Amino acid sequence: MCVKKSIYLASFVLVLGLVVDVQAANVDWTGAGLDDLWSTPENWSTGALPTAADRFRMINEPGGATIVTVGVVALDGWVGAPVGDGQTAHLTIDGGTLTTSSFIVVGRRNNDNGTLNVVNGAVTVGNTLYIGHTGTGVLEMTGGTVTAPAAITIGLNATSVGHVNLDGGIINAGNLNMSVQPGAVGTMDVKAGTLILNGDLRERVQGFIDNGWITFYQGQGAQVLDYDAATDRTTLAAIHNFNPSPVDGGAVGPGAVELSWTVDEGIPVDVWLGTSPGLVGAELIVTKGSVTSVIVQAQPKTTYYWAVDTYIGDPNDPIFGSIFSFYADNLPPEVDAGTNAVTWLVDGVMTKNLDATVTDDEAYTVQWTVASEPDDPNSPDAVIADPSAEDTSITLSAYGEYVLQLEASDGEYAGSDTVTINVYHDGCEAAKALPDYVPFPGDLNGDCKVDELDLAILEEDWLKDNSLTEP
């Protein structure tokens, strides 16, 4: 099976961003060691690993380094060598972390070709991540996180070509720049990954989408663009037109898994399933079937890839669909610690029930803890009746906010949630703390009741008039 890709290129002028080279010792990748590990000193020109004061450079040789299960630091870095025949310099993050105090540039020089692969782990850039600065740069994300507080810039200078495949994982960035100078090419295709930007940048991102610079599932999906005022973040994700289930990039429990999709009624489909990202060696589990689901058996700790090809028009020429993925594993417990509550003390104490819900496909244990409570030296600490019970009670003796955490573990994974209880002096004070509280118009003294005291206040001022008598 093959996947047809269409990339629509455009040119758009935005604010110019520049990489300012700071003084740093250059440590070049040579690949002279017996492996491709960053952590092998012999792979570097100095015979030692780059430090926080160094610039790492992968500029002379094709191939590149892999960071696994280690954390490495540098001042900044270049990825991209002037190599031909389709070769490229690359840096792969697969379980480790890479942190720079300044920038990372993929495709720095005019004829450079560079690729940054993020499979797992994290890349944290102190400033801007450039994908295609003056040469050609690609960011391939299938997992992990990339953080660039200033911005991610895709296609900066006139000779640059930058592309991001957001197949999975999360990109956190202060801003997004694309196709900055005239002639620069910057594109992004979003699949199972998520882009998170600071501030309300919906209009900016929508402009890139309208220009055809950002696509979704290579034209087979739709955008999910949202802004959260509470966090002041803009998020961009994608949903495929087939509405695949399990959700692309999601996780399921091992065993019987239902694959389902949405196509027009009666359209025959081929369905492929395998464990290779490119479906190499995949099994054809549905052949020209007019179905919208199939049951498969998934082994634990395994990532599966699948695709739905449709026959529309020519019965012998399928339209190749996008490749989806899911991970089969024991899922962590889903924990709901309950609804936040307000209460008040009666004779200096209050006992409140804790009503939680935990869902898991394995046997699990729970543990309640007091994450925080009022700092009152004259009141005893909160007491949880049975911290190892899902539903229990807590005794409170101080005014203020209590935050309780419930953690559930199935022996392999854990999940947690918190619930907040605010304790007030009386029921009226507690009622006023609710967001939907509306006082009675007749509650003149603000005690949450309309009674004789309010009537007395009204009678005291009955028929009084404090209006002006002269203009």
ABEGO torsion letter per residue (X at the ends): XBBBBBBBBBBBBBBBBBBBBBBBBBBBBAGABABABAABAAABAAGBBBBAABBBBBAABBEEBBBBGBBBBBABBBBEBBBBGGBBBBBBBBGBBBBBABBBBBGABAABBBBBBBABEBBBBABBBBBGAABBBBBBBABEBBBBAABBBBGABAABBBBBBBABEBBBBABBBBGABBGBBBBBBBBABBBBBBEBAAAAAAAAAAAGABBBGGGABBBBBBBBAAAGBBBBBBBBAAGBOBBBGBBBBBEBBBBBBBBBBGBBBBBBBBABAAGBGBBBABBGBBBABBBBBBBBGBBBBBBBBBBBEBAABBBBBBBBBBBBBBBBBBBBAEBBBBBBBBGGBBBBBBBBBBBBABBBBBBBBBABBBBBAABBBBBBABAABABBBBBBABBEBBBBBBBBBAGABBBBBBBBBBBBABAAAAAAABAABBBBAABAAGAGBBBAAAAAAAAAABGBBABBABX
